């Protein structure tokens, strides 16, 4: 399926089972916004591909308002070895399964976790947009260092350690509060 710039709304869930092509039509300010009521699921080996006529014809540089955004009402799951693109903002959680990649974007969750497993995220164009001449940003483009591998495990240990420290601090504070109440009642 090929879509042109615009806002696309899904009342409940949305699934990507194969390949989705987004054509900017040579517009330096092309914007694709997907608003999904509940869940976004991309099947294993699915792909989001970006093309632009201007990138083929030597058109203008990308404008400041260009981009690709996925607004998800609950959770997003990107399947194993999928090539996804854009910035994902989910209310609950985002999961990138083993080998899934996210090009020129971010994965953000408001109330839950972002779970990664051997993924590559290229946030060199974190606006989720197009690069020079309206085409997608790629590892070979000037000024783009390419995807940055996400270290496995380091964030999990850091999060667990932070949680443990907060638990210890909370228990100490609670114990002091109980002791003060005991002294006050005697």
N, C-alpha and C positions, 0 to 999 in steps of 0.2 A: 504494500500500500504506500502511496506517495501523498503527503499532505503539504499544503502551502502555509505561509505564516498566518497565525491567528490564535484564538483561544478555543480550546476544545474541552467540553465539560462531559463528565460521566457521573450520573446520579448516584451510582453505587460503585462497583468495582470495575477495573480495567485490566485486560490481559494482553500481553504481547507474546505471540506464539512463534513468530518467525522473524521477519525483517520489516522495519518501518523506515521509510525514506522521507526526510524532511527537506523540501526544496525551498530555499530562500528567494528564488526568482530574481536573483541579482540585487535584491534590496539590502543596502548596507545596514539598515536598521531592522532587519527581519526579526520578529519575535514569535516564539512558539511557547504557549502556556497550556499545560494540561492540568485541569482541575478535576480531581478524582475524589468522589464522595467517601469511599471507604478504602479499599486495598488496591495496590498496584502489584501485579505479578508478571515478571518477565520469565518466560520459559528458558530452560537450558539452551545454550548456543543461539539465543535470539540476538538481534542487533538493531541499533538505532543508527542510521546513516544520514549524514548531512551533505547536501550538495547545493551549489549556488551557480547560476548561469554567469554571474559577474566574475566568479573565480576563474572560469574558463575563458572569459572574454577580456580579462584585464581591467575589470571595473574598479570602483573606488574602495578605499579601506573600509573596514567594518565601522559602523557608527556606534555611539555610546549606548544606544538603547537596544542593541541586539541581544539575543539570548534564547536559551532553551531551559524551561523550568517545569518541574513536576511537583504540583501541590497535592499532597495525599492526605485524605481525611483520617486514616488510621496508620496502616503499615505498608511498607514497600519491600518486596522480595525480588532480588535480581538473581536469576538462575545461574547454575554452574556454567562457566566458560562463555558467558554472555558479554557482548560489547555494547554497553549502554552509554548514553551521553546526556549531558545537562546536569543541572542542580536539582537534587531531590530534597524536598522539605516535607517530612512526614510528621504527623501529630504524635504517633506512638513510637514507631521504630523503623529502622532501615536495616535490611540484611543483604549483604553481597555474598553469595555462596562461592565456593572454591573456584578460583580462576576468573571470576567475573571482573570486568574492568569498567571504569567510569571515566569517560573522556570529558575534558574541560568543564568540570563542575564540582559539586560537593555533595556529600550525603549528610543531611542534618535531621535529627529527631528532637522534637520538643520535650516530650514527657518520658521517653524511653531511651533505648540504646541503639547505637549504630554498631552492627556486628560485621566484622570482616574476617575473611579466611583466605589468605594468599592472594590478595587483590592488588590491582594497580589503579591508582586514582591520579589523573592528570588534572590538577587544579591550576595550571598555568594561565588559564583564562577562566577564573572562578565565577565570572558572571554567566557562565554557561553559554557563551556566544560564539560568534564566528571570528576568524582571524583576519589577517591582511587580505584585501581584495574580496571580502565577503565569503571566503571559503572557510571550512572548518580548520581550527588550529590543529597542527600535527607535530609529532616529535622532530621533524626535519625543518620546521619553520624557524626563521631567524628570531632570536630572543626567547625561544621555547626550549627549555632543557629536556622536555619530554616527561613521561610518566615517572612518578616517584613510587617505588615499591613500598607498601605499607608493612612495617615490621610486625611479625606475629608475636602475640603474647605480651609484649611490653606494656601495652595499654591496659590489658586485663590485670596484670600484676599491680600496676599503678593504681587502678581503680579499686582493687581489692584492699590494697594497703591504706588508701585514703578512707575507705569505708570502715576499716578496722580502727583507725585512729579516731574517727568520729564516734564510733561506738564506745571506745574507751573514755573519751572526753564526756560523752553523754552520761555514762554510768557514774563517773566521778562526780559530775554536777548533781545528778540525782541523789547520790549518797550524801553529799553535803546538805542538800535540801531536806532530806529525811532527818539527818542529825540536828539541823536547826529547829525543825518542828518538834522533835523530841525534847530538846532543851527548853523551848518556849512553853510546852505543855506541862513541864515539871515544876 
